[in-house]
Structures are given as structure tokens and as C-alpha cells.
Amino acid sequence: MPNDNMTRWTISVSKDTDIAVRSLLAQRGLKKGDLSKFIEDAVQWRVFDQTLTEVRSSFADLAPDDLQSLINEATEAVRHDMREELTRSAKKEN
């Protein structure tokens, strides 16, 4: 039964990469089907790494104290929004 949340990829890698990945999976007792999960995890980490690099470069010219102020402000805004959401949820339950 196909999973609507999945997309099939066809990829090509070198023989050396194929052997290295399959050997690694086999050493860890993983099966052939675990290759897809391994690739998905690797892609997610790579996307995260590149996004983080882009964000860091965007703030490279900002003074450390100014950056910390922005972080503190954003953190407080998220906490405020979450408190409001929790308060609304609690009121709905009562």
C-alpha cells in the first residue's frame, strides 16, 4: 500500500559510496529498506547545515550583543505566544 507522505526518488551514486553505505548499514544490523531512512536523515542534516550556514552569514556583520538582543527578543515573543495559546486552550477545556 503506497504511503501518500512518501515520494520515490531515483538516485545514482558511485560504486564506492554504495558499498560504503551498505557496509555501514550491515555493520549496524540494518536491512536493505533502512537505506531510504539513512538517505532521508542525511539529506535532512545537509539541508539543516546549509540553512544554518546561510543564517550565520546573514548575521555575520552584527555585533554579538546586538545578535543576543535579537535572540532574546525572538525567544520572548515565542514564549509569549505559547503562553497565550496555552491560556486559550485551558479556557476552551473549562
Buried (B, 14 or more C-beta within 10 A) or exposed (E): EEEEEEEEEEEEEEEEEEEEBBEEBEEEEBEEEEBEEBBEEEEEEEEEEEEEEEEEEEEEEEEEEEEEEEEEEEEEEEEEEEEEEEEEEEEEEE
